[in-house]
Amino acid sequence: MSDSTLPTTAGALGRRRRLLVLAICCASAFVVVMDISIVNVALPAIRGDLHTSVSGLQWTVDAYTLVLAGFLVLAGSTADRVGRRRVFLVGLAAFGLGSLLCGLAPGIGWLIAARALQAAGGTMLNPVAMAIVADTFPEPGERARAIGVFGSVTGLSLALGPILGGALVDGLGWRSIFWINMPVVAAAIVCTALFVPESRAARPRRFDPVGQTLVVLLLAGVVYTIIESRGSGWPSPVAIGPLAVAALSAAGLLAYEPRRADPLLEPRLFRSVPFGSAIVMALLALCGFGAFLFVTTQYLQDVRGMSAFTAGLCLLPVGALVVALSPFTGRMVGARGPRPPLVIAGAALALGGGASLWLGPDTPLPAVLAIYLLFGVFLGTVNPPITNTAVSGMPRSMAGAASSLASAGRQTGTTLGVAISGTIVGSSLSQGGTAFTDAEHGVWWLVLGLGIGVLLLGILSTGRWALSTADRAASLFEDVDRGSRTPARPVVRRGART
């Protein structure tokens, strides 16, 4: 991911400039990830101002995360090929323009389209920023610390989005949550042009247009079916048609990708149980958190009658625990492997979902905040071990692809969490009160099951047998490191646990 062919990068930079590059990348990641969660607290205001339906609110969130999930891998490989700084600058410009158009949107259709443009820019920021950080810090110890800071910033931005969003919605209106991105983007563009050196991968992966098209059709088909089937009924052409497209796209990926030298979705990676489990855990975990955010911000405002700012403050325990636990989790992964934090994260998510079944219009606020602490423990402990599990035992040549697919799994999970939870609560959003709390029980049962899934996969993916499959999968890519296209003979190595 970080091998550079340009002599002006990485090790030639002084410490101050390397830290400045890290700050630029963290700032871009902060606004991109924050825009996943910041919009949730503004949904009631958007619904009232633009007179939109529940599906319109779902698409406001999912248009963003769906584009992120569908194009993350493409953006990363394109940056490796044509230049990371160049793609990063284009991404900043697109994200800034999308943010401006979101703030000016006259209707829900315009807002959804602008959110998609925002996300198109975002796909060129987070994976590329990670590659720039890895290239800027070539020494392994410094690189690990820099990536830890980068990961902590992205986790913190996801948790703090509703708090900042609530303050902006109450003070300046919902459009301000998008305009706040403009000064950050403008400063990042100037600083990137001045201080971030250009870099490319030594062996960039080739473009896979067929695979990219099939991935987008698969994700869009599934999400469209979930969101729109509630209004059109089941079965109906609106529900069955997109689902059929998704099924055909999945079959096409399974048939086509193994035949390519540089596939978008490298099938050989999935021979590693830790890698495959990490993708599924990323999907399950962020599906649970996406559902939690979508339902919770509306429960606090529509059922309990809180202002947007007060609702955001109620999510402060989540953000505080992310800040407190992220560094500790990174050290735990380094010292004891990914299993302990994965077990903690899965258990916390399951307990949070189970405890939320008791929430009602009159539940004492301290009890509500105590339940939200469980979701904070979950978010503070889940991301580092998933990334570690995804790249466990992988050679350097495939680390970028593995981490990009894990990120895509997170975005896909968030997208599905919003789509499924919105479909479950449905029309009860407009009724509020006990009608909403009764409907959201289905969401909390879902979250409980997702937490159990993360816990079980965390145990399965970190055992001795699973690690041996990672060794065998990694041996298939040793030819890539040597510059050959002929698969190497499998070599099983011991002690791959990180």
C-alpha positions in Angstrom: 0.0 0.0 0.0 2.7 2.4 0.8 5.7 1.5 -1.4 6.5 4.7 -3.2 8.3 5.2 -6.5 8.7 8.9 -6.1 11.9 10.1 -4.4 10.3 13.2 -2.8 8.1 11.2 -0.3 8.3 9.6 3.1 11.7 9.4 4.6 12.9 12.6 3.0 10.5 14.6 5.2 11.4 16.2 8.5 9.5 15.3 11.7 7.5 18.5 11.7 6.4 18.1 8.2 5.4 14.5 8.7 3.3 15.5 11.7 1.7 18.3 9.6 0.9 15.7 6.9 -0.7 13.5 9.6 -2.8 16.5 10.8 -4.0 17.2 7.3 -5.0 13.6 6.8 -6.7 13.4 10.2 -8.7 16.6 9.5 -10.0 15.2 6.2 -10.9 11.9 7.8 -12.7 13.7 10.6 -15.1 15.5 8.4 -15.7 12.5 6.1 -16.5 10.1 8.9 -18.4 12.8 11.0 -20.8 13.3 8.1 -21.9 9.7 8.5 -23.3 10.4 12.0 -23.8 14.1 12.2 -26.8 14.0 9.8 -28.7 11.6 12.1 -29.4 14.2 14.8 -30.7 16.6 12.0 -33.2 14.1 10.6 -36.3 15.3 12.5 -35.5 18.9 11.4 -34.9 17.8 7.8 -38.2 15.8 7.8 -40.1 18.9 9.0 -38.5 21.4 6.7 -38.4 19.4 3.5 -41.6 17.4 4.3 -40.1 14.1 3.5 -41.0 10.5 4.2 -39.1 7.9 6.3 -37.6 6.5 3.1 -36.3 10.0 2.2 -34.6 10.1 5.6 -33.1 6.7 5.1 -31.7 7.7 1.7 -30.3 10.9 3.1 -28.0 8.8 5.3 -27.6 5.8 3.0 -26.8 7.7 -0.2 -23.6 8.8 1.6 -22.6 5.5 3.1 -23.6 3.5 0.0 -21.3 5.5 -2.3 -18.5 5.2 0.3 -18.9 1.4 0.5 -19.1 1.0 -3.3 -16.1 3.0 -4.4 -13.6 2.9 -1.5 -11.5 0.2 -3.1 -11.6 1.8 -6.5 -10.5 5.2 -5.1 -7.6 3.6 -3.2 -6.3 1.7 -6.3 -6.7 4.8 -8.5 -4.6 6.9 -6.1 -1.9 4.2 -6.1 -1.8 4.5 -9.9 -2.2 8.2 -10.7 -0.8 9.8 -7.5 -2.2 10.0 -4.0 -1.9 13.7 -3.5 -3.6 14.4 -6.9 -6.6 12.1 -6.0 -6.7 13.5 -2.5 -7.0 17.1 -3.8 -9.8 16.0 -6.2 -11.6 14.3 -3.3 -11.4 17.4 -1.1 -12.8 19.6 -3.9 -15.7 17.1 -4.6 -16.5 16.7 -0.9 -16.5 20.5 -0.4 -18.8 21.0 -3.4 -21.1 18.3 -2.2 -21.3 19.9 1.3 -22.1 23.3 -0.2 -24.9 21.8 -2.4 -26.3 19.8 0.6 -26.7 23.1 2.5 -28.5 24.7 -0.4 -30.7 21.8 -1.3 -34.3 22.9 -1.9 -35.8 19.4 -1.6 -35.1 15.9 -0.5 -34.1 14.7 -4.0 -31.5 17.4 -4.3 -30.2 16.7 -0.8 -29.8 13.0 -1.6 -28.0 13.7 -4.8 -25.7 16.2 -3.1 -25.0 13.6 -0.4 -23.9 11.2 -3.1 -21.5 13.8 -4.5 -20.2 14.4 -1.0 -19.5 10.7 -0.6 -17.8 10.5 -4.0 -15.3 12.9 -2.7 -15.1 11.1 0.6 -14.1 7.8 -1.2 -11.0 9.7 -2.4 -10.1 10.9 1.1 -10.1 8.2 3.8 -8.3 5.3 2.0 -6.0 7.7 0.3 -5.3 9.5 3.5 -4.4 6.2 5.2 -2.0 5.4 2.3 -0.4 8.9 2.6 0.1 8.4 6.3 1.7 5.0 5.9 4.0 6.3 3.2 4.9 9.4 5.2 6.0 7.3 8.2 8.2 4.5 6.9 9.7 3.5 10.2 7.4 0.7 11.6 7.1 2.1 15.2 6.3 5.6 14.0 3.9 4.3 11.4 2.0 2.2 14.0 1.6 5.3 16.2 0.5 7.5 13.3 -2.0 5.0 12.1 -3.3 4.7 15.7 -3.8 8.4 15.9 -5.6 8.3 12.5 -7.8 5.5 13.6 -8.7 7.3 16.9 -9.6 10.4 15.0 -12.0 8.5 12.7 -13.6 6.7 15.6 -14.0 9.9 17.6 -15.5 11.8 14.7 -18.2 9.1 14.3 -19.2 9.4 18.0 -19.0 13.2 18.2 -21.0 13.9 15.1 -24.4 13.9 16.8 -23.1 16.2 19.6 -21.7 18.8 17.2 -24.7 18.3 14.9 -27.2 19.0 17.7 -25.5 22.2 18.6 -25.5 23.4 15.0 -29.1 22.4 14.3 -30.4 24.2 17.3 -28.2 27.3 16.8 -28.1 27.7 13.0 -30.4 25.2 11.5 -29.8 21.8 9.8 -28.1 23.2 6.8 -25.2 24.4 8.9 -24.1 20.8 9.5 -22.9 20.7 5.9 -21.6 24.3 5.7 -19.3 23.6 8.7 -17.2 21.4 6.4 -16.3 24.3 4.0 -13.5 26.0 6.1 -12.0 22.6 7.0 -11.9 21.5 3.3 -10.6 24.9 2.1 -7.7 24.8 4.7 -7.0 21.1 3.8 -6.8 21.9 0.1 -4.2 24.7 0.6 -2.1 22.7 3.1 -2.2 19.6 0.9 -1.0 21.5 -2.1 1.8 23.1 0.0 3.0 20.3 2.3 1.9 16.8 1.1 4.3 15.1 -1.3 3.2 13.1 -4.2 3.5 9.3 -4.0 2.4 6.2 -5.9 2.5 2.5 -5.3 5.4 0.5 -6.7 3.0 -1.9 -8.2 -0.5 -0.4 -8.4 -3.4 -2.7 -9.1 -5.2 -2.4 -12.4 -8.7 -1.0 -12.9 -11.5 -3.6 -12.8 -14.5 -1.9 -14.4 -16.6 -5.0 -14.5 -16.0 -5.9 -10.9 -16.6 -2.3 -9.8 -20.0 -2.2 -11.7 -21.1 -5.5 -10.1 -20.2 -4.4 -6.6 -22.2 -1.2 -7.0 -25.2 -3.0 -8.4 -25.1 -5.6 -5.6 -25.0 -3.0 -2.8 -27.5 -0.7 -4.4 -29.9 -3.6 -5.2 -29.9 -4.8 -1.6 -30.3 -1.4 0.0 -33.0 -0.3 -2.5 -35.0 -3.4 -1.8 -34.8 -3.0 2.0 -35.8 0.7 1.9 -38.5 0.7 -0.8 -40.2 -2.6 -0.1 -41.9 -1.3 2.9 -43.9 1.2 0.9 -44.5 -0.9 -2.2 -45.3 -4.2 -0.4 -43.8 -7.7 -0.8 -43.7 -9.2 -3.3 -43.8 -6.4 -5.9 -41.7 -5.4 -8.9 -40.2 -2.6 -6.9 -38.9 -5.0 -4.3 -38.1 -8.1 -6.4 -36.5 -6.3 -9.4 -33.6 -4.7 -7.5 -33.1 -7.9 -5.4 -32.8 -10.0 -8.6 -30.2 -7.5 -9.9 -28.3 -7.9 -6.6 -28.4 -11.7 -6.8 -27.2 -11.7 -10.4 -24.4 -9.3 -9.5 -23.2 -11.5 -6.7 -23.2 -14.5 -9.1 -21.3 -12.4 -11.6 -18.6 -11.5 -9.0 -18.1 -15.1 -8.0 -17.7 -16.1 -11.6 -15.7 -13.2 -12.9 -13.3 -12.0 -10.2 -11.3 -15.3 -9.8 -10.3 -15.0 -13.5 -8.6 -11.6 -13.2 -5.0 -11.0 -12.4 -5.9 -7.9 -10.3 -9.5 -8.3 -9.2 -11.3 -5.6 -7.3 -12.3 -8.2 -4.8 -9.4 -10.6 -4.5 -11.0 -14.0 -3.9 -7.8 -15.6 -2.5 -8.0 -13.2 0.5 -11.2 -15.0 1.6 -9.2 -18.2 2.1 -8.0 -16.6 5.3 -10.6 -17.2 8.0 -9.4 -14.1 10.0 -9.8 -11.9 6.9 -13.2 -13.2 6.0 -14.4 -13.0 9.6 -13.1 -9.4 9.8 -15.2 -8.3 6.8 -18.3 -10.0 8.3 -17.6 -8.5 11.8 -17.1 -5.0 10.3 -20.5 -5.4 8.5 -22.3 -6.7 11.7 -20.7 -4.2 14.0 -21.4 -1.1 12.0 -24.8 -2.4 11.1 -25.6 -2.4 14.8 -24.1 1.1 15.3 -25.9 2.5 12.3 -29.2 1.2 13.5 -28.5 2.6 17.0 -27.7 6.1 15.7 -30.7 6.2 13.4 -33.2 5.1 16.0 -31.7 6.8 19.1 -31.5 10.4 17.7 -35.2 10.2 16.8 -36.2 8.5 20.0 -34.6 11.3 22.0 -36.2 14.1 20.0 -39.5 12.7 18.8 -40.4 10.5 21.9 -38.7 12.3 24.7 -39.1 15.8 23.2 -35.5 16.9 23.5 -33.9 19.6 21.4 -31.3 18.5 18.9 -28.5 19.8 21.1 -29.7 18.0 24.2 -30.1 14.8 22.2 -26.5 15.2 21.0 -25.3 15.7 24.6 -27.0 12.4 25.6 -24.6 10.7 23.2 -21.6 12.3 24.9 -20.9 9.0 26.9 -20.4 7.3 23.6 -17.8 9.8 22.4 -16.1 10.0 25.8 -15.6 6.3 25.9 -14.3 6.2 22.3 -11.6 8.7 23.3 -10.8 6.9 26.5 -10.8 3.3 25.1 -9.3 3.7 21.7 -5.6 4.0 22.8 -6.1 1.3 25.4 -7.6 -1.0 22.8 -4.7 -0.5 20.4 -2.3 -1.5 23.2 -4.4 -4.5 24.1 -4.3 -5.7 20.5 -0.6 -5.3 20.4 0.0 -7.1 23.7 -2.7 -9.8 23.7 -4.0 -10.0 20.1 -7.5 -9.0 18.8 -9.5 -11.6 20.6 -10.1 -9.8 24.0 -11.3 -6.5 22.5 -13.5 -8.3 20.0 -15.1 -10.3 22.7 -15.6 -7.1 24.8 -17.1 -5.3 21.8 -19.5 -8.0 20.8 -20.7 -8.5 24.4 -21.2 -4.7 24.9 -23.2 -4.4 21.6 -25.4 -7.4 22.6 -25.9 -6.1 26.1 -26.7 -2.6 24.7 -29.3 -4.1 22.3 -30.8 -6.2 25.1 -30.9 -3.4 27.6 -32.5 -1.0 25.0 -35.6 -3.3 24.9 -36.5 -1.7 28.3 -36.5 1.9 26.9 -39.7 3.8 26.9 -41.0 7.4 26.8 -40.6 7.7 30.6 -37.4 5.7 31.2 -35.3 7.7 33.7 -32.6 9.6 31.9 -29.7 8.1 34.0 -30.8 4.6 32.9 -30.8 5.7 29.3 -27.3 7.2 29.5 -26.1 4.0 31.3 -27.3 2.0 28.3 -25.5 4.3 25.9 -22.3 3.7 27.8 -22.5 0.1 26.5 -22.5 1.4 23.0 -19.5 3.6 23.8 -17.6 0.6 25.1 -18.5 -1.3 21.9 -17.4 1.5 19.5 -14.2 2.2 21.5 -13.1 -1.4 21.3 -14.3 -2.7 17.9 -12.3 -1.0 15.1 -8.6 -1.6 15.9 -9.1 -5.4 16.3 -11.1 -5.7 13.1 -8.4 -4.0 11.1 -5.7 -6.1 12.8 -7.7 -9.3 12.1 -8.1 -8.3 8.4 -4.4 -7.9 7.8 -3.2 -10.6 10.1 -0.5 -12.6 8.4 -1.0 -10.8 5.1 2.1 -9.8 3.1 2.7 -6.1 2.6 1.5 -6.2 -1.0 -2.0 -7.1 0.1 -2.3 -5.1 3.3 -3.8 -2.1 1.5 -6.4 -4.2 -0.2 -7.3 -6.1 3.0 -7.7 -2.9 5.0 -9.7 -1.2 2.2 -12.2 -4.1 2.1 -12.5 -3.9 5.9 -13.4 -0.2 5.5 -15.9 -1.1 2.8 -17.4 -3.6 5.1 -17.9 -1.0 7.8 -19.6 1.4 5.4 -21.8 -1.4 4.0 -22.8 -2.3 7.6 -23.7 1.3 8.4 -25.8 1.5 5.2 -27.7 -1.7 6.0 -28.2 -0.7 9.7 -30.0 2.5 8.6 -32.0 0.8 5.9 -33.1 -2.1 8.1 -33.9 0.0 11.2 -35.8 2.6 9.2 -37.9 -0.2 7.6 -38.6 -1.7 11.0 -39.8 1.5 12.7 -41.6 2.7 9.5 -44.6 4.9 10.0 -44.3 4.9 13.8 -41.7 7.7 13.4 -44.5 10.2 12.8 -46.7 8.8 15.6 -44.0 9.0 18.3 -44.6 7.9 21.9 -45.3 4.2 22.7 -46.0 3.5 19.0 -42.3 4.3 18.2 -40.9 2.5 21.3 -42.9 -0.6 20.5 -41.7 -0.6 16.9 -38.1 -0.1 17.8 -38.0 -3.3 19.9 -37.4 -5.1 16.6 -34.3 -2.9 16.0 -32.9 -3.8 19.5 -33.5 -7.5 19.0 -31.5 -7.1 15.7 -28.7 -5.3 17.5 -28.6 -8.0 20.2 -28.1 -10.7 17.6 -25.5 -8.7 15.7 -23.5 -8.3 19.0 -23.6 -12.1 19.6 -22.4 -12.5 16.0 -19.4 -10.3 16.6 -18.5 -12.1 19.8 -18.6 -15.5 18.3 -16.7 -14.5 15.2 -14.1 -12.8 17.4 -13.5 -16.1 19.1 -13.5 -18.1 15.9 -11.2 -15.8 13.9 -8.4 -15.7 16.5 -8.0 -19.4 17.2 -5.0 -21.5 16.1 -6.8 -23.1 13.2 -8.0 -19.7 11.8 -4.5 -18.2 12.0 -3.1 -21.2 10.1 -5.6 -20.4 7.2 -4.2 -16.8 7.2 -0.7 -18.3 6.8 -1.8 -20.4 3.9 -3.7 -17.5 2.2 -0.7 -15.2 2.6 1.6 -17.7 0.9 -0.5 -17.4 -2.2 0.6 -13.8 -2.6 4.3 -14.2 -2.1 4.6 -14.2 -5.9 3.2 -10.7 -5.9 5.9 -9.5 -3.6 8.5 -11.0 -5.9 6.9 -9.4 -9.0 5.6 -12.6 -10.5 2.1 -13.6 -11.6 2.5 -17.3 -11.1 1.1 -18.5 -7.8 3.8 -19.4 -5.3 3.8 -22.8 -3.6 2.0 -22.5 -0.3 4.4 -22.1 2.6 2.9 -22.5 6.1 4.5 -20.2 8.6 4.1 -20.4 12.4 3.5 -17.7 14.9 1.5 -15.4 12.6 -0.5 -14.0 15.5 -0.1 -10.2 15.8 
